[in-house]
């Protein structure tokens, strides 16, 4: 009868024999498991660091955007103030120029009326001497000037007004000083005295 083979116990369990000759299975706590856990921890740390850097970058971007917005708002306010000042200056300049133009036109008209007064005086003198042929021209000129604002000051019997009358003669009288006689007519142009009336005062 032949002897049992080496390495096999008589009557032994085949499973035990297979485990005995098989490779060793890794169990928790081995070097391979620790290395994998370390790599995972390193990856988590790297991810956390990346998230921190991303958060910091986002905060810096937000801060920069806020700073830019504030600077743009300040520049906008400055430009708006500048535009408002320019508009106000232009409005004042326009009013001043319009006022000057109005004054210049009024002064030019006043100067023209002063130049025409001797013509009116000559027409009145001619009419007083009986030259009725000058009446149409004199009347047309006087009527045109009156439409534009000329008013004649020559009413005798009115109270003496030093603003529109120039007293060159005086006679005694009772009570308030009145215009006794108009020696030369005066004229008012749009509330401006062009020439006071030369009068004789009584009183």
Backbone as a chain_set.jsonl record, in Angstrom:
{"seq": "XXXXXXXXXXXXXXXXXXXXXXXXXXXXXXXXXXXXXXXXXXXXXXXXXXXXXXXXXXXXXXXXXXXXXXXXXXXXXXXXXXXXXXXXXXXXXXXXXXXXXXXXXXXXXXXXXXXXXXXXXXXXXXXXXXXXXXXXXXXXXXXXXXXXXXXXXXXXXXXXXXXXXXXXXXXXXXXXXXXXXXXXXXXXXXXXXXXXXXXXXXX", "coords": {"N": [[0.877, -1.175, 0.0], [0.588, 2.154, -0.839], [2.258, 5.193, 0.457], [0.896, 8.261, 1.876], [0.822, 11.393, 0.006], [3.354, 14.056, 0.208], [2.865, 16.905, 2.271], [0.182, 16.731, 2.477], [-2.135, 16.205, 4.774], [-3.246, 13.313, 6.354], [-6.538, 12.585, 5.771], [-7.129, 15.402, 5.768], [-8.652, 18.804, 5.441], [-9.692, 19.928, 2.297], [-10.11, 22.735, 1.778], [-8.64, 24.099, 3.69], [-6.159, 23.325, 2.897], [-6.003, 24.714, 0.452], [-6.051, 27.34, 1.181], [-3.731, 27.48, 2.533], [-1.812, 27.271, 0.548], [-2.394, 29.334, -1.148], [-2.358, 32.918, -2.294], [-1.632, 35.677, -0.093], [-4.279, 37.494, 1.233], [-5.059, 41.052, 1.117], [-5.639, 42.843, 4.019], [-7.605, 45.155, 5.992], [-5.753, 48.014, 7.124], [-3.361, 47.508, 6.025], [-0.35, 48.356, 4.134], [-1.013, 49.213, 1.461], [-3.67, 50.083, 1.648], [-3.404, 52.189, 3.44], [-1.858, 53.932, 1.872], [-3.629, 54.579, -0.214], [-5.594, 55.913, 1.236], [-4.114, 58.082, 2.123], [-3.549, 59.321, -0.308], [-6.147, 60.089, -1.048], [-6.771, 61.842, 1.02], [-4.872, 63.807, 0.479], [-5.794, 64.664, -2.0], [-8.281, 65.739, -1.215], [-7.366, 67.802, 0.421], [-6.062, 69.373, -1.502], [-8.225, 70.07, -3.098], [-9.727, 71.562, -1.268], [-7.903, 73.64, -0.831], [-7.851, 74.731, -3.395], [-10.494, 75.601, -3.553], [-10.438, 77.556, -1.57], [-8.611, 79.361, -2.71], [-10.1, 80.064, -4.988], [-12.311, 81.262, -3.755], [-11.047, 83.434, -2.533], [-10.084, 84.749, -4.811], [-12.526, 85.42, -5.998], [-13.555, 87.174, -4.057], [-11.656, 89.217, -4.221], [-12.125, 90.003, -6.845], [-14.758, 90.952, -6.618], [-14.353, 93.067, -4.813], [-12.687, 94.689, -6.366], [-14.439, 95.239, -8.462], [-16.39, 96.705, -7.072], [-14.852, 98.909, -6.302], [-14.22, 99.972, -8.82], [-16.809, 100.597, -9.683], [-17.5, 102.553, -7.795], [-15.609, 104.507, -8.408], [-16.37, 105.114, -11.057], [-18.926, 106.106, -10.552], [-18.289, 108.374, -9.059], [-16.898, 109.83, -11.014], [-18.98, 110.143, -12.82], [-20.738, 111.772, -11.304], [-19.127, 114.001, -11.048], [-18.875, 114.8, -13.731], [-21.561, 115.315, -14.251], [-22.026, 117.484, -12.525], [-20.288, 119.291, -13.707], [-21.476, 119.611, -16.241], [-23.901, 120.736, -15.457], [-22.976, 123.143, -14.361], [-21.874, 124.307, -16.658], [-24.187, 124.533, -18.228], [-25.65, 126.327, -16.635], [-23.931, 128.548, -16.694], [-24.013, 129.083, -19.433], [-26.725, 129.697, -19.755], [-26.874, 132.015, -18.165], [-25.092, 133.601, -19.59], [-26.465, 133.781, -22.034], [-28.8, 135.134, -21.219], [-27.599, 137.515, -20.399], [-26.466, 138.435, -22.805], [-28.788, 138.668, -24.375], [-30.08, 140.637, -22.894], [-28.242, 142.74, -23.211], [-28.413, 143.1, -25.978], [-31.068, 143.912, -26.189], [-30.955, 146.303, -24.752], [-29.148, 147.669, -26.386], [-30.604, 147.873, -28.781], [-32.735, 149.436, -27.857], [-31.333, 151.73, -27.083], [-30.276, 152.512, -29.549], [-32.638, 153.105, -30.947], [-33.522, 155.196, -29.344], [-31.485, 157.074, -29.768], [-31.927, 157.554, -32.478], [-34.447, 158.757, -32.403], [-33.801, 161.093, -31.028], [-32.245, 162.32, -32.992], [-34.211, 162.871, -34.818], [-35.817, 164.743, -33.616], [-35.173, 167.552, -34.131], [-36.219, 167.714, -36.731], [-38.957, 167.371, -36.293], [-39.336, 169.659, -34.743], [-38.761, 171.625, -36.643], [-40.829, 171.149, -38.431], [-43.066, 171.836, -36.852], [-42.514, 174.526, -36.412], [-42.709, 175.497, -39.027], [-45.417, 174.989, -39.535], [-46.512, 176.707, -37.637], [-45.959, 179.123, -38.801], [-47.644, 179.138, -40.875], [-47.205, 177.44, -43.044], [-48.716, 175.17, -44.51], [-48.195, 173.132, -46.227], [-46.282, 171.407, -45.28], [-47.552, 169.909, -43.465], [-48.62, 167.225, -44.014], [-46.257, 165.608, -44.144], [-45.039, 166.152, -41.672], [-47.063, 165.314, -39.922], [-47.247, 162.573, -40.602], [-44.69, 161.592, -39.889], [-44.66, 162.18, -37.122], [-46.867, 160.661, -36.282], [-46.002, 158.044, -36.891], [-43.794, 157.755, -35.165], [-45.104, 158.032, -32.731], [-46.646, 155.693, -32.676], [-44.631, 153.888, -32.216], [-43.87, 154.477, -29.673], [-43.375, 157.104, -28.901], [-44.137, 160.029, -27.048], [-45.641, 163.181, -26.75], [-44.821, 166.077, -24.874], [-46.406, 168.776, -24.042], [-48.447, 170.131, -22.833], [-50.068, 172.839, -21.639], [-50.959, 174.249, -18.459], [-50.801, 172.025, -16.898], [-49.622, 170.482, -13.808], [-46.411, 171.434, -12.672], [-43.684, 169.372, -13.452], [-40.621, 168.377, -12.598], [-39.333, 166.257, -13.754], [-40.09, 166.005, -16.397], [-40.326, 168.533, -17.306], [-38.669, 171.573, -18.057], [-37.97, 174.421, -16.469], [-37.738, 177.627, -17.663], [-38.637, 180.166, -17.521], [-40.38, 182.216, -15.158], [-43.306, 183.173, -13.418], [-45.221, 185.077, -11.082], [-47.697, 183.575, -8.987], [-50.613, 182.112, -7.484], [-50.791, 179.401, -5.22], [-50.189, 175.993, -6.301], [-47.371, 175.223, -8.384], [-47.652, 175.554, -11.82], [-47.641, 174.735, -15.33], [-47.397, 177.425, -17.292], [-46.899, 178.166, -19.917], [-45.787, 176.537, -22.875], [-42.719, 176.596, -24.222], [-41.05, 175.142, -25.835], [-41.68, 171.999, -27.152], [-41.572, 168.929, -25.334], [-40.381, 165.487, -25.248], [-41.165, 162.058, -24.682], [-39.882, 158.815, -24.771], [-40.973, 155.67, -24.792], [-41.25, 155.607, -21.926], [-38.865, 156.798, -21.293], [-37.308, 159.879, -20.842], [-36.76, 161.81, -23.527], [-36.354, 164.432, -24.227], [-36.774, 167.134, -22.11], [-39.654, 169.273, -21.722], [-39.491, 172.651, -22.555], [-40.473, 175.195, -20.506], [-42.652, 177.786, -19.22], [-43.201, 178.737, -15.957], [-45.821, 179.154, -13.624], [-46.571, 180.332, -10.398]], "CA": [[0.0, 0.0, 0.0], [1.467, 3.337, -1.014], [2.149, 6.211, 1.516], [0.239, 9.527, 1.432], [1.721, 12.381, -0.596], [3.889, 15.072, 1.132], [2.111, 18.186, 2.333], [-1.249, 16.498, 2.624], [-2.394, 15.452, 5.999], [-4.249, 12.29, 6.13], [-7.89, 13.002, 6.146], [-7.2, 16.871, 5.883], [-9.71, 19.535, 4.706], [-9.123, 20.526, 1.065], [-10.153, 24.191, 1.83], [-7.495, 24.528, 4.478], [-4.961, 23.14, 2.056], [-5.982, 25.763, -0.59], [-5.663, 28.595, 1.83], [-2.332, 27.397, 2.916], [-0.912, 27.431, -0.608], [-2.795, 30.508, -1.94], [-1.728, 34.212, -1.998], [-2.127, 36.337, 1.119], [-5.264, 38.552, 0.908], [-4.828, 42.289, 1.887], [-6.629, 43.127, 5.044], [-7.556, 46.563, 6.437], [-4.602, 48.334, 7.935], [-2.133, 47.189, 5.317], [0.331, 49.507, 3.52], [-1.733, 49.649, 0.256], [-4.856, 50.824, 2.08], [-2.934, 53.473, 4.008], [-1.411, 54.796, 0.77], [-4.825, 55.07, -0.9], [-6.218, 56.899, 2.126], [-3.269, 59.275, 2.109], [-3.775, 60.03, -1.588], [-7.476, 60.689, -0.973], [-6.678, 63.003, 1.913], [-4.138, 64.844, -0.248], [-6.708, 65.233, -3.01], [-9.246, 66.588, -0.515], [-6.67, 69.025, 0.833], [-5.836, 70.176, -2.708], [-9.528, 70.622, -3.492], [-10.059, 72.615, -0.31], [-7.017, 74.777, -1.102], [-8.348, 75.36, -4.628], [-11.725, 76.321, -3.229], [-10.052, 78.761, -0.841], [-8.052, 80.309, -3.677], [-11.211, 80.549, -5.814], [-13.09, 82.193, -2.948], [-10.248, 84.65, -2.378], [-10.093, 85.431, -6.105], [-13.862, 85.991, -6.167], [-13.662, 88.336, -3.17], [-10.839, 90.287, -4.794], [-12.824, 90.498, -8.03], [-15.895, 91.743, -6.154], [-13.819, 94.31, -4.251], [-12.227, 95.515, -7.486], [-15.628, 95.721, -9.171], [-16.991, 97.754, -6.244], [-13.981, 100.089, -6.405], [-14.418, 100.547, -10.158], [-18.147, 101.194, -9.711], [-17.453, 103.798, -7.016], [-14.853, 105.496, -9.183], [-17.209, 105.542, -12.175], [-19.996, 106.936, -10.009], [-17.702, 109.677, -8.721], [-16.64, 110.531, -12.276], [-20.276, 110.543, -13.356], [-21.22, 112.906, -10.532], [-18.299, 115.156, -11.396], [-19.267, 115.243, -15.069], [-22.894, 115.902, -14.161], [-21.875, 118.819, -11.939], [-19.652, 120.145, -14.714], [-22.488, 119.919, -17.25], [-24.857, 121.668, -14.863], [-22.339, 124.462, -14.277], [-21.775, 124.853, -18.015], [-25.528, 124.932, -18.627], [-26.005, 127.536, -15.901], [-23.126, 129.64, -17.228], [-24.513, 129.421, -20.765], [-28.015, 130.369, -19.582], [-26.58, 133.372, -17.7], [-24.491, 134.327, -20.724], [-27.516, 134.068, -23.011], [-29.629, 136.203, -20.681], [-26.835, 138.755, -20.422], [-26.354, 138.88, -24.202], [-30.109, 139.129, -24.798], [-30.311, 141.929, -22.246], [-27.404, 143.745, -23.869], [-28.982, 143.374, -27.304], [-32.283, 144.708, -25.995], [-30.528, 147.658, -24.386], [-28.539, 148.301, -27.559], [-31.674, 148.27, -29.71], [-33.457, 150.562, -27.268], [-30.478, 152.912, -27.157], [-30.2, 152.927, -30.953], [-33.91, 153.751, -31.263], [-33.546, 156.471, -28.634], [-30.586, 157.991, -30.476], [-32.584, 157.943, -33.726], [-35.51, 159.71, -32.069], [-33.149, 162.376, -30.72], [-31.833, 162.914, -34.265], [-35.401, 163.307, -35.558], [-36.512, 165.834, -32.929], [-35.082, 168.82, -34.868], [-37.127, 167.663, -37.881], [-40.28, 167.661, -35.756], [-39.362, 171.076, -34.355], [-38.837, 172.433, -37.87], [-42.188, 171.022, -38.963], [-43.963, 172.633, -36.024], [-42.245, 175.943, -36.675], [-43.271, 175.816, -40.346], [-46.87, 175.038, -39.39], [-46.843, 177.921, -36.886], [-45.819, 180.25, -39.717], [-48.661, 179.026, -41.907], [-46.797, 176.58, -44.171], [-49.507, 173.956, -44.35], [-47.746, 172.078, -47.137], [-45.441, 170.452, -44.552], [-48.387, 169.209, -42.495], [-48.687, 165.772, -44.212], [-44.995, 164.959, -43.785], [-44.854, 166.273, -40.233], [-48.052, 164.46, -39.262], [-46.919, 161.163, -40.819], [-43.509, 161.276, -39.073], [-45.051, 162.189, -35.706], [-47.752, 159.52, -36.043], [-45.212, 156.807, -36.897], [-43.01, 157.696, -33.93], [-46.021, 157.816, -31.609], [-46.991, 154.274, -32.671], [-43.485, 153.146, -31.699], [-43.646, 154.766, -28.261], [-43.072, 158.514, -28.628], [-45.229, 160.821, -26.474], [-45.302, 164.603, -26.74], [-45.075, 166.769, -23.608], [-46.566, 170.195, -24.378], [-49.754, 170.576, -22.345], [-50.066, 173.957, -20.687], [-51.932, 174.113, -17.391], [-50.511, 170.849, -16.071], [-48.69, 170.741, -12.705], [-45.005, 171.388, -13.07], [-42.998, 168.129, -13.099], [-39.211, 168.565, -12.99], [-38.84, 165.107, -14.51], [-40.392, 166.158, -17.831], [-40.375, 169.963, -17.636], [-37.503, 172.413, -17.75], [-38.473, 175.782, -16.282], [-36.798, 178.661, -18.109], [-39.242, 181.44, -17.131], [-41.244, 182.069, -13.986], [-44.168, 184.304, -13.089], [-45.872, 184.918, -9.791], [-49.042, 183.007, -9.013], [-51.072, 181.561, -6.215], [-50.945, 177.956, -5.134], [-49.229, 175.043, -6.859], [-46.697, 175.625, -9.622], [-48.2, 174.912, -13.008], [-47.031, 175.148, -16.594], [-48.158, 178.533, -17.865], [-46.717, 178.189, -21.373], [-44.765, 175.623, -23.396], [-41.887, 177.304, -25.185], [-40.596, 174.115, -26.777], [-42.265, 170.717, -26.752], [-40.682, 167.857, -24.893], [-40.792, 164.167, -25.742], [-40.854, 160.864, -23.895], [-39.812, 157.629, -25.638], [-41.111, 154.422, -24.028], [-41.018, 155.921, -20.515], [-37.578, 157.487, -21.136], [-37.393, 161.271, -21.264], [-35.812, 162.115, -24.601], [-36.044, 165.858, -24.062], [-37.82, 167.787, -21.307], [-40.309, 170.411, -22.35], [-39.021, 173.954, -22.071], [-41.743, 175.797, -20.141], [-42.771, 178.947, -18.343], [-43.916, 178.252, -14.788], [-46.552, 180.134, -12.834], [-46.886, 179.853, -9.075]], "C": [[0.887, 1.188, 0.0], [1.225, 4.33, 0.084], [1.51, 7.473, 1.012], [1.267, 10.507, 0.934], [2.143, 13.377, 0.458], [3.043, 16.307, 1.104], [0.663, 17.964, 2.502], [-1.449, 15.644, 3.825], [-3.448, 14.428, 5.728], [-5.57, 12.754, 6.653], [-8.048, 14.477, 6.279], [-8.274, 17.498, 5.029], [-9.114, 20.164, 3.474], [-9.118, 22.03, 1.117], [-8.973, 24.735, 2.601], [-6.237, 24.394, 3.665], [-4.855, 24.243, 1.033], [-5.581, 27.083, 0.01], [-4.203, 28.567, 2.171], [-1.424, 27.664, 1.761], [-1.26, 28.655, -1.425], [-2.064, 31.774, -1.539], [-2.373, 34.83, -0.761], [-3.049, 37.467, 0.713], [-4.999, 39.776, 1.783], [-5.958, 42.503, 2.861], [-6.535, 44.605, 5.424], [-6.381, 46.784, 7.35], [-3.303, 48.001, 7.257], [-1.555, 48.433, 4.692], [-0.429, 50.045, 2.322], [-2.956, 50.477, 0.639], [-4.464, 52.173, 2.655], [-2.505, 54.431, 2.917], [-2.603, 55.389, 0.035], [-5.522, 56.139, -0.065], [-5.417, 58.187, 2.149], [-3.467, 60.072, 0.828], [-5.125, 60.736, -1.578], [-7.466, 61.928, -0.085], [-5.949, 64.151, 1.226], [-5.013, 65.492, -1.299], [-7.737, 66.151, -2.368], [-8.616, 67.902, -0.069], [-6.448, 69.944, -0.363], [-7.133, 70.827, -3.167], [-9.93, 71.762, -2.572], [-9.204, 73.852, -0.549], [-7.458, 75.503, -2.365], [-9.611, 76.156, -4.387], [-11.417, 77.613, -2.486], [-9.493, 79.809, -1.789], [-9.143, 80.898, -4.557], [-12.053, 81.564, -5.055], [-12.357, 83.52, -2.772], [-10.236, 85.454, -3.673], [-11.439, 86.108, -6.351], [-14.035, 87.23, -5.299], [-12.855, 89.511, -3.713], [-11.522, 90.881, -6.022], [-14.009, 91.378, -7.647], [-15.424, 93.089, -5.607], [-13.354, 95.252, -5.36], [-13.402, 96.085, -8.261], [-16.309, 96.846, -8.404], [-16.175, 99.044, -6.342], [-14.158, 100.777, -7.752], [-15.772, 101.24, -10.249], [-18.174, 102.519, -8.952], [-16.71, 104.894, -7.775], [-15.667, 106.03, -10.363], [-18.348, 106.436, -11.701], [-19.483, 108.325, -9.647], [-17.431, 110.491, -9.982], [-17.944, 110.994, -12.91], [-20.826, 111.762, -12.639], [-20.432, 114.168, -10.877], [-18.67, 115.709, -12.767], [-20.655, 115.887, -15.051], [-22.836, 117.306, -13.574], [-21.268, 119.787, -12.948], [-20.658, 120.56, -15.774], [-23.495, 120.921, -16.71], [-24.266, 123.067, -14.748], [-22.237, 125.109, -15.654], [-23.138, 125.321, -18.5], [-25.949, 126.217, -17.925], [-25.228, 128.74, -16.425], [-23.642, 130.069, -18.595], [-25.847, 130.151, -20.678], [-27.805, 131.81, -19.109], [-25.992, 134.221, -18.825], [-25.56, 134.715, -21.744], [-28.416, 135.192, -22.528], [-28.899, 137.548, -20.734], [-26.732, 139.322, -21.844], [-27.698, 139.401, -24.701], [-30.439, 140.48, -24.175], [-29.506, 143.042, -22.888], [-27.951, 144.113, -25.244], [-30.238, 144.231, -27.196], [-31.927, 146.143, -25.647], [-29.926, 148.39, -25.577], [-29.598, 148.75, -28.562], [-32.452, 149.464, -29.176], [-32.642, 151.843, -27.353], [-30.37, 153.434, -28.58], [-31.481, 153.641, -31.372], [-33.997, 155.118, -30.601], [-32.657, 157.506, -29.324], [-31.222, 158.467, -31.79], [-33.681, 158.969, -33.473], [-34.906, 161.08, -31.761], [-32.725, 163.086, -32.009], [-33.024, 163.463, -35.046], [-36.14, 164.462, -34.884], [-36.361, 167.181, -33.635], [-35.992, 168.86, -36.101], [-38.553, 167.961, -37.424], [-40.4, 169.131, -35.356], [-39.498, 171.961, -35.58], [-40.227, 172.347, -38.48], [-43.176, 171.84, -38.159], [-43.765, 174.126, -36.267], [-42.838, 176.364, -38.017], [-44.789, 175.907, -40.27], [-47.298, 176.301, -38.652], [-46.771, 179.157, -37.76], [-46.768, 180.143, -40.906], [-48.28, 178.17, -43.099], [-47.494, 175.217, -44.033], [-49.056, 172.819, -45.248], [-46.85, 171.045, -46.435], [-46.26, 169.594, -43.585], [-48.452, 167.694, -42.744], [-47.41, 165.038, -43.785], [-44.785, 164.987, -42.275], [-45.814, 165.347, -39.485], [-47.725, 162.967, -39.417], [-45.73, 160.742, -39.952], [-43.884, 161.202, -37.595], [-45.938, 160.988, -35.389], [-46.977, 158.201, -35.995], [-44.42, 156.659, -35.606], [-43.904, 157.458, -32.713], [-46.465, 156.354, -31.523], [-45.869, 153.43, -32.064], [-43.143, 153.492, -30.254], [-43.318, 156.207, -27.933], [-44.311, 159.22, -28.097], [-44.773, 162.266, -26.357], [-45.689, 165.228, -25.403], [-45.161, 168.26, -23.927], [-47.868, 170.776, -23.85], [-49.583, 171.68, -21.314], [-51.164, 173.721, -19.655], [-51.7, 172.892, -16.512], [-49.603, 171.245, -14.899], [-47.255, 170.598, -13.199], [-44.357, 170.105, -12.548], [-41.542, 168.247, -13.548], [-38.634, 167.381, -13.765], [-39.06, 165.266, -16.009], [-40.447, 167.617, -18.259], [-39.068, 170.644, -17.244], [-37.985, 173.864, -17.678], [-37.407, 176.787, -16.69], [-37.324, 180.063, -17.79], [-40.183, 181.186, -15.964], [-42.038, 183.341, -13.786], [-44.905, 184.0, -11.793], [-47.281, 184.35, -9.974], [-49.375, 182.441, -7.654], [-51.139, 180.042, -6.3], [-49.829, 177.184, -5.808], [-48.639, 175.553, -8.158], [-47.258, 174.827, -10.773], [-47.473, 175.453, -14.232], [-47.915, 176.238, -17.201], [-48.068, 178.54, -19.382], [-45.612, 177.214, -21.75], [-43.995, 176.364, -24.481], [-41.301, 176.355, -26.232], [-41.099, 172.763, -26.263], [-41.175, 169.745, -26.288], [-41.219, 166.509, -25.366], [-40.318, 163.068, -24.779], [-40.916, 159.667, -24.831], [-39.826, 156.373, -24.778], [-40.662, 154.605, -22.573], [-39.649, 156.558, -20.265], [-37.722, 158.921, -21.667], [-36.311, 161.534, -22.311], [-35.363, 163.57, -24.48], [-37.132, 166.486, -23.218], [-38.419, 168.982, -22.041], [-39.805, 171.707, -21.716], [-40.286, 174.8, -21.801], [-41.533, 177.067, -19.314], [-43.663, 178.529, -17.183], [-44.576, 179.413, -14.076], [-46.847, 179.519, -11.463], [-45.646, 179.721, -8.191]], "O": [[1.854, 1.243, 0.761], [0.124, 4.364, 0.632], [1.572, 7.746, -0.187], [2.424, 10.487, 1.354], [1.456, 13.567, 1.462], [2.556, 16.719, 0.051], [-0.074, 18.936, 2.664], [-0.993, 14.502, 3.891], [-4.402, 14.647, 4.982], [-5.714, 13.234, 7.778], [-9.048, 14.879, 6.874], [-8.764, 16.91, 4.065], [-8.115, 20.876, 3.578], [-8.2, 22.623, 0.552], [-8.372, 25.731, 2.2], [-5.348, 25.244, 3.729], [-3.747, 24.695, 0.742], [-4.846, 27.857, -0.603], [-3.526, 29.592, 2.088], [-0.35, 28.233, 1.951], [-0.501, 29.009, -2.328], [-1.265, 31.772, -0.603], [-3.522, 34.534, -0.433], [-2.652, 38.325, -0.075], [-4.751, 39.652, 2.982], [-7.127, 42.345, 2.508], [-5.502, 45.237, 5.203], [-6.031, 45.96, 8.194], [-2.237, 48.189, 7.844], [-2.201, 49.48, 4.71], [-0.491, 51.264, 2.166], [-3.236, 51.487, -0.007], [-5.117, 53.183, 2.388], [-2.76, 55.63, 3.021], [-2.594, 56.572, -0.306], [-5.985, 57.148, -0.596], [-5.993, 59.274, 2.191], [-3.544, 61.301, 0.842], [-5.233, 61.867, -2.052], [-8.086, 62.94, -0.411], [-6.334, 65.313, 1.357], [-4.989, 66.71, -1.478], [-8.039, 67.217, -2.902], [-9.227, 68.967, -0.16], [-6.624, 71.157, -0.255], [-7.146, 71.989, -3.575], [-10.414, 72.799, -3.027], [-9.699, 74.978, -0.484], [-7.446, 76.733, -2.417], [-9.789, 77.244, -4.935], [-12.047, 78.642, -2.73], [-9.838, 80.987, -1.704], [-9.126, 82.094, -4.848], [-12.462, 82.586, -5.606], [-12.96, 84.591, -2.85], [-10.359, 86.679, -3.654], [-11.492, 87.232, -6.85], [-14.597, 88.228, -5.749], [-13.305, 90.656, -3.675], [-11.507, 92.094, -6.227], [-14.245, 92.418, -8.264], [-16.019, 94.127, -5.898], [-13.595, 96.458, -5.305], [-13.387, 97.246, -8.671], [-16.756, 97.826, -8.999], [-16.735, 100.135, -6.452], [-14.237, 102.003, -7.829], [-15.884, 102.328, -10.815], [-18.79, 103.487, -9.4], [-17.124, 106.053, -7.784], [-15.664, 107.229, -10.641], [-18.698, 107.41, -12.369], [-20.153, 109.328, -9.893], [-17.697, 111.693, -10.022], [-18.02, 112.089, -13.468], [-21.326, 112.687, -13.279], [-20.994, 115.258, -10.984], [-18.769, 116.922, -12.953], [-20.899, 116.875, -15.744], [-23.51, 118.215, -14.059], [-21.672, 120.946, -13.037], [-20.7, 121.726, -16.168], [-23.897, 121.846, -17.414], [-24.949, 124.06, -15.0], [-22.482, 126.306, -15.806], [-23.246, 126.383, -19.114], [-26.539, 127.1, -18.548], [-25.789, 129.824, -16.585], [-23.707, 131.262, -18.893], [-26.089, 131.103, -21.421], [-28.476, 132.724, -19.589], [-26.34, 135.39, -18.994], [-25.563, 135.834, -22.255], [-28.765, 136.092, -23.292], [-29.487, 138.578, -21.066], [-26.889, 140.524, -22.059], [-27.762, 140.436, -25.364], [-31.002, 141.358, -24.83], [-30.007, 144.148, -23.09], [-27.954, 145.281, -25.63], [-30.453, 145.148, -27.988], [-32.516, 147.086, -26.176], [-30.161, 149.585, -25.763], [-29.518, 149.843, -29.122], [-32.79, 150.385, -29.92], [-33.176, 152.911, -27.654], [-30.371, 154.645, -28.805], [-31.431, 154.656, -32.067], [-34.479, 156.08, -31.2], [-33.031, 158.672, -29.447], [-31.079, 159.629, -32.17], [-33.832, 159.929, -34.228], [-35.438, 162.106, -32.184], [-32.832, 164.308, -32.11], [-32.881, 164.396, -35.837], [-36.996, 165.094, -35.504], [-37.349, 167.909, -33.736], [-36.481, 169.926, -36.473], [-39.275, 168.709, -38.081], [-41.426, 169.769, -35.596], [-40.254, 172.933, -35.571], [-40.752, 173.339, -38.986], [-44.051, 172.483, -38.74], [-44.728, 174.891, -36.32], [-43.401, 177.451, -38.138], [-45.388, 176.799, -40.871], [-48.317, 176.904, -38.987], [-47.455, 180.144, -37.489], [-46.709, 180.952, -41.832], [-48.998, 178.185, -44.099], [-46.928, 174.257, -43.51], [-49.474, 171.675, -45.067], [-46.678, 169.934, -46.936], [-45.733, 168.671, -42.963], [-48.351, 166.928, -41.785], [-47.471, 163.986, -43.149], [-44.405, 163.984, -41.671], [-45.421, 164.678, -38.529], [-47.904, 162.19, -38.479], [-45.749, 159.668, -39.351], [-43.478, 160.275, -36.895], [-45.78, 160.363, -34.34], [-47.26, 157.342, -35.16], [-44.373, 155.578, -35.019], [-43.51, 156.765, -31.775], [-46.642, 155.828, -30.425], [-46.125, 152.384, -31.468], [-42.244, 152.89, -29.665], [-43.008, 156.511, -26.782], [-45.408, 159.037, -28.625], [-43.656, 162.541, -25.92], [-46.758, 164.941, -24.864], [-44.14, 168.933, -24.067], [-48.347, 171.792, -24.353], [-49.016, 171.463, -20.244], [-52.171, 173.075, -19.942], [-52.35, 172.749, -15.476], [-48.888, 172.242, -14.99], [-46.945, 169.748, -14.034], [-44.46, 169.784, -11.364], [-41.259, 168.221, -14.746], [-37.565, 167.493, -14.365], [-38.298, 164.721, -16.807], [-40.599, 167.91, -19.445], [-38.455, 170.32, -16.226], [-38.359, 174.457, -18.689], [-36.309, 176.8, -16.134], [-36.563, 181.031, -17.788], [-40.714, 180.087, -15.803], [-41.523, 184.446, -13.958], [-45.174, 182.848, -11.454], [-47.955, 184.61, -10.971], [-48.511, 182.311, -6.787], [-51.502, 179.479, -7.333], [-48.687, 177.64, -5.884], [-49.312, 176.228, -8.938], [-47.335, 173.599, -10.726], [-46.79, 176.476, -14.178], [-49.058, 175.978, -17.577], [-49.037, 178.878, -20.063], [-44.619, 177.081, -21.034], [-44.549, 176.715, -25.523], [-41.088, 176.741, -27.381], [-40.955, 172.439, -25.084], [-40.045, 169.747, -26.776], [-42.357, 166.403, -25.823], [-39.252, 163.144, -24.17], [-41.871, 159.512, -25.591], [-38.839, 156.043, -24.12], [-39.819, 153.866, -22.064], [-39.311, 156.832, -19.113], [-38.191, 159.142, -22.783], [-35.116, 161.488, -22.021], [-34.183, 163.896, -24.61], [-38.308, 166.386, -23.567], [-37.766, 169.613, -22.872], [-39.712, 171.825, -20.494], [-41.062, 175.088, -22.713], [-40.452, 177.367, -18.807], [-44.763, 178.021, -17.4], [-44.005, 180.494, -13.933], [-47.298, 178.379, -11.353], [-45.754, 179.323, -7.031]]}, "num_chains": 1, "name": "protein.A"}
